[in-house]
């Protein structure tokens, strides 16, 4: 690890070890179970479509154990542990170095045999994301953001790297984006729905990992969420910012894992953020 301005950043060797860990986890615990789950391998959490599988639990356990071995002084928390011990959610922003894991983001897709899921890993410094990985186990490629180097890169299965850049600004009627519409209260959905045709297209992938990957690669313009789970958003916030975009709350507050309420808008540029916010903020946010 490298200390810069009181922030401890991962060095290149440590980053390589983490990428290798995610690859091994996918090959060992995730991909052999893809399209190969029994009914007993899948259960529900908060809702009937909020799923957890044997692969989620096994991959989180493997990643957690190896990170604790590699970084014995760091705190390591995963989505599935937090679902059983919710108090950990409020504590993760209290630490100088905290690894946050979503072992399978897009579990509904995974459990239903849809090859649109990923592993999300982030490193927080008192709740602020300083490193993030968005890994696609199907294609074996990464999007990696490193605040210490101010880089956001794509790395393919052969480890060929290229830097990423978000899309250029354009008019509202030409924008496409992701809005987590189904997670909003029903009354909010009815209020919001008439405003969606102001954009070219809005959709959802049921996978924050791929939504943020597509945003960082310049293929969509924005992503809006009201569920602020750090395992879903911390890495994606950083990839958006370091690829040239803007990611912050409707009240202009910078994202931090401490936040539990509000609307997080990530966009390809400051201009696009303002365009989307001017349409959606008056409808959704009462601040």
C-alpha positions as CSV (number, residue, x, y, z in Angstrom):
1,X,0.0,0.0,0.0
2,X,1.1,3.6,-0.7
3,X,0.3,6.5,1.6
4,X,-0.5,9.8,-0.2
5,X,-2.0,12.8,1.5
6,X,-3.0,10.6,4.5
7,X,-4.9,8.2,2.2
8,X,-3.6,4.6,1.8
9,X,-3.8,3.5,-1.8
10,X,-3.3,0.0,-3.2
11,X,-0.1,-0.5,-5.1
12,X,0.0,-2.2,-8.5
13,X,1.0,-5.6,-7.0
14,X,-1.9,-5.5,-4.6
15,X,-4.3,-4.6,-7.3
16,X,-3.0,-7.5,-9.4
17,X,-3.6,-9.9,-6.5
18,X,-7.1,-8.7,-6.1
19,X,-7.9,-9.1,-9.8
20,X,-6.4,-12.6,-9.6
21,X,-8.6,-13.4,-6.5
22,X,-11.8,-12.4,-8.3
23,X,-10.9,-14.5,-11.3
24,X,-10.1,-17.5,-9.2
25,X,-13.3,-17.0,-7.3
26,X,-15.4,-16.9,-10.4
27,X,-13.8,-20.0,-11.8
28,X,-14.2,-21.9,-8.6
29,X,-17.4,-20.8,-7.0
30,X,-19.5,-18.9,-9.6
31,X,-19.2,-20.1,-13.2
32,X,-19.6,-23.8,-12.3
33,X,-22.9,-23.0,-10.7
34,X,-24.2,-20.7,-13.5
35,X,-27.3,-22.4,-15.1
36,X,-26.6,-25.3,-12.8
37,X,-28.5,-24.3,-9.6
38,X,-31.1,-26.5,-7.9
39,X,-34.1,-25.0,-6.1
40,X,-32.3,-25.7,-2.8
41,X,-29.4,-23.5,-3.9
42,X,-31.6,-20.3,-4.1
43,X,-33.4,-18.5,-1.4
44,X,-35.0,-15.0,-0.8
45,X,-34.0,-12.1,1.4
46,X,-36.0,-8.9,1.7
47,X,-38.4,-9.6,-1.2
48,X,-39.4,-12.5,-3.3
49,X,-37.2,-11.2,-6.1
50,X,-34.3,-10.4,-3.8
51,X,-32.4,-13.6,-4.2
52,X,-29.3,-15.2,-2.7
53,X,-27.7,-18.3,-4.0
54,X,-25.1,-20.8,-2.9
55,X,-22.7,-19.2,-5.3
56,X,-23.2,-15.8,-3.6
57,X,-22.4,-17.2,-0.2
58,X,-19.4,-19.3,-1.3
59,X,-17.8,-16.6,-3.4
60,X,-18.2,-14.0,-0.6
61,X,-16.6,-16.4,1.8
62,X,-13.6,-17.0,-0.5
63,X,-13.0,-13.4,-1.3
64,X,-13.4,-12.3,2.3
65,X,-11.0,-14.9,3.6
66,X,-8.3,-14.1,1.1
67,X,-8.6,-10.3,1.5
68,X,-8.3,-10.7,5.2
69,X,-5.1,-12.7,4.6
70,X,-3.7,-10.2,2.1
71,X,-4.7,-7.1,4.1
72,X,-4.8,-8.1,7.8
73,X,-5.3,-4.5,9.1
74,X,-8.2,-3.8,6.8
75,X,-11.9,-4.3,7.4
76,X,-13.7,-6.6,4.9
77,X,-17.4,-6.7,4.6
78,X,-19.7,-8.3,2.1
79,X,-23.3,-7.9,1.1
80,X,-24.4,-11.3,2.4
81,X,-22.8,-10.8,5.8
82,X,-24.4,-7.4,6.1
83,X,-27.9,-8.9,5.2
84,X,-27.5,-11.0,8.4
85,X,-25.8,-8.3,10.5
86,X,-27.2,-4.9,9.4
87,X,-25.2,-2.9,11.9
88,X,-22.1,-3.5,9.8
89,X,-23.7,-1.3,7.2
90,X,-23.4,1.8,9.4
91,X,-19.9,0.9,10.5
92,X,-18.1,0.5,7.2
93,X,-17.5,4.3,6.8
94,X,-15.7,4.5,10.2
95,X,-12.6,2.8,9.0
96,X,-9.5,4.0,7.2
97,X,-9.5,1.0,4.9
98,X,-12.6,-1.0,4.3
99,X,-13.1,-3.5,1.5
100,X,-16.7,-3.9,0.4
101,X,-17.8,-6.9,-1.7
102,X,-20.8,-7.7,-3.8
103,X,-20.0,-11.3,-4.6
104,X,-22.6,-11.6,-7.3
105,X,-24.2,-8.4,-8.4
106,X,-27.3,-9.2,-10.5
107,X,-28.2,-12.3,-8.5
108,X,-31.7,-12.4,-10.0
109,X,-30.1,-12.6,-13.5
110,X,-27.6,-15.2,-12.3
111,X,-30.3,-17.4,-10.7
112,X,-32.4,-17.2,-13.8
113,X,-29.6,-18.2,-16.2
114,X,-29.1,-14.8,-17.7
115,X,-25.4,-14.0,-18.3
116,X,-25.6,-10.5,-17.0
117,X,-24.0,-10.3,-13.5
118,X,-20.7,-9.4,-12.0
119,X,-18.5,-9.1,-8.9
120,X,-18.2,-5.6,-7.4
121,X,-15.3,-4.7,-5.1
122,X,-14.5,-1.3,-3.7
123,X,-12.1,0.1,-1.1
124,X,-13.4,2.9,1.1
125,X,-11.4,5.5,3.0
126,X,-13.8,6.6,5.8
127,X,-16.7,6.0,3.4
128,X,-15.2,7.5,0.4
129,X,-14.4,5.2,-2.5
130,X,-10.7,5.2,-3.5
131,X,-10.5,2.0,-5.5
132,X,-13.1,0.0,-7.5
133,X,-13.4,-3.1,-9.6
134,X,-16.4,-4.1,-11.8
135,X,-15.7,-7.6,-13.0
136,X,-17.6,-9.6,-15.6
137,X,-17.0,-13.3,-14.9
138,X,-18.6,-14.3,-18.2
139,X,-16.2,-12.3,-20.4
140,X,-13.4,-12.4,-17.8
141,X,-12.8,-8.6,-18.0
142,X,-12.5,-5.7,-15.6
143,X,-13.2,-2.1,-15.3
144,X,-10.8,-0.7,-12.7
145,X,-10.8,2.7,-11.1
146,X,-7.9,3.9,-8.9
147,X,-8.1,7.3,-7.2
148,X,-4.4,7.2,-6.4
149,X,-3.5,7.2,-10.1
150,X,-6.7,9.0,-11.3
151,X,-7.3,6.3,-13.8
152,X,-10.3,4.3,-15.0
153,X,-9.3,1.4,-17.3
154,X,-10.8,-1.5,-19.1
155,X,-8.8,-4.7,-19.0
156,X,-9.8,-7.7,-21.2
157,X,-9.2,-11.4,-20.6
158,X,-5.7,-11.1,-21.9
159,X,-5.0,-8.1,-19.6
160,X,-4.8,-5.7,-22.5
161,X,-5.7,-2.3,-21.0
162,X,-7.3,0.9,-22.4
163,X,-8.5,4.0,-20.7
164,X,-12.2,4.8,-20.6
165,X,-14.1,8.0,-21.3
166,X,-17.8,8.7,-20.7
167,X,-20.1,10.0,-23.4
168,X,-20.2,13.7,-24.5
169,X,-23.1,15.9,-23.5
170,X,-26.3,16.0,-25.6
171,X,-29.8,17.2,-25.4
172,X,-32.3,15.6,-23.0
173,X,-34.3,14.0,-25.8
174,X,-31.1,12.2,-27.0
175,X,-30.1,10.8,-23.6
176,X,-30.4,7.2,-22.5
177,X,-30.0,5.9,-19.0
178,X,-30.9,3.6,-16.2
179,X,-33.5,4.4,-13.6
180,X,-34.2,1.9,-10.9
181,X,-37.9,2.5,-11.4
182,X,-39.3,-0.7,-9.8
183,X,-37.5,0.0,-6.5
184,X,-39.3,3.3,-6.0
185,X,-42.6,3.5,-4.0
186,X,-45.7,3.0,-6.2
187,X,-46.9,6.6,-5.7
188,X,-43.5,7.8,-6.8
189,X,-43.6,5.6,-9.9
190,X,-46.9,7.2,-10.9
191,X,-45.4,10.7,-10.4
192,X,-42.2,9.9,-12.3
193,X,-43.6,8.0,-15.2
194,X,-45.0,10.9,-17.2
195,X,-41.5,12.5,-17.3
196,X,-39.6,9.5,-18.7
197,X,-40.5,10.2,-22.3
198,X,-38.4,13.4,-22.0
199,X,-35.4,11.1,-22.5
200,X,-34.7,8.9,-25.5
201,X,-34.8,5.7,-23.5
202,X,-34.7,4.6,-19.9
203,X,-34.3,1.0,-18.7
204,X,-32.7,-1.2,-16.1
205,X,-30.4,-4.2,-16.2
206,X,-31.0,-5.5,-12.7
207,X,-27.3,-5.3,-12.3
208,X,-25.5,-2.2,-11.0
209,X,-22.1,-3.7,-12.1
210,X,-23.0,-3.7,-15.7
211,X,-25.0,-0.4,-15.6
212,X,-21.9,1.4,-14.3
213,X,-19.6,-0.5,-16.7
214,X,-21.7,0.7,-19.7
215,X,-21.8,4.2,-18.3
216,X,-18.0,4.4,-17.9
217,X,-17.6,3.1,-21.5
218,X,-19.7,5.9,-22.9
219,X,-22.6,3.8,-24.1
220,X,-25.3,5.4,-21.8
221,X,-25.6,8.8,-20.3
222,X,-26.8,8.4,-16.7
223,X,-27.9,6.1,-13.9
224,X,-30.3,7.1,-11.0
225,X,-30.8,5.1,-7.9
226,X,-32.6,5.7,-4.6
227,X,-31.2,2.5,-2.9
228,X,-27.7,3.5,-1.7
229,X,-26.1,0.2,-0.8
230,X,-22.4,0.7,-0.9
231,X,-21.8,-2.7,-2.4
232,X,-23.8,-1.6,-5.4
233,X,-22.6,1.9,-5.9
234,X,-19.2,2.7,-4.3
235,X,-17.1,1.2,-7.1
236,X,-19.4,2.6,-9.8
237,X,-19.3,6.1,-8.4
238,X,-15.5,6.0,-8.7
239,X,-15.4,4.5,-12.2
240,X,-17.9,7.2,-13.4
241,X,-15.9,10.0,-11.9
242,X,-12.5,8.8,-13.1
243,X,-13.8,8.2,-16.6
244,X,-14.8,11.8,-16.8
245,X,-18.3,11.8,-15.4
246,X,-20.1,13.2,-12.3
247,X,-21.6,11.1,-9.5
248,X,-23.3,12.9,-6.6
249,X,-26.5,13.2,-4.7
250,X,-29.5,15.4,-5.8
251,X,-28.5,17.9,-3.1
252,X,-25.0,18.1,-4.6
253,X,-23.5,16.2,-1.7
254,X,-20.6,13.9,-2.7
255,X,-21.3,10.2,-2.4
256,X,-20.2,8.5,0.8
257,X,-21.0,5.1,2.2
258,X,-22.5,6.7,5.3
259,X,-25.5,7.9,3.2
260,X,-28.6,5.8,3.5
261,X,-31.3,8.1,2.0
262,X,-31.6,10.3,-1.1
263,X,-31.1,10.0,-4.8
264,X,-27.7,9.2,-6.3
265,X,-27.3,10.4,-9.9
266,X,-24.3,9.4,-12.0
267,X,-23.9,11.0,-15.4
268,X,-21.4,11.2,-18.2
269,X,-20.6,14.9,-17.6
270,X,-21.5,17.9,-15.4
271,X,-23.7,19.2,-18.2
272,X,-25.5,15.9,-18.5
273,X,-25.9,15.6,-14.8
274,X,-27.5,19.1,-14.7
275,X,-29.8,18.2,-17.6
276,X,-31.1,15.1,-16.0
277,X,-31.3,16.6,-12.6
278,X,-33.3,19.6,-13.9
279,X,-35.9,17.1,-15.1
280,X,-36.0,14.6,-12.3
281,X,-35.0,16.5,-9.2
282,X,-38.2,18.6,-9.0
283,X,-40.3,15.4,-9.4
284,X,-38.4,13.1,-7.0
285,X,-36.6,15.2,-4.4
286,X,-38.3,17.3,-1.8
287,X,-35.1,18.8,-0.3
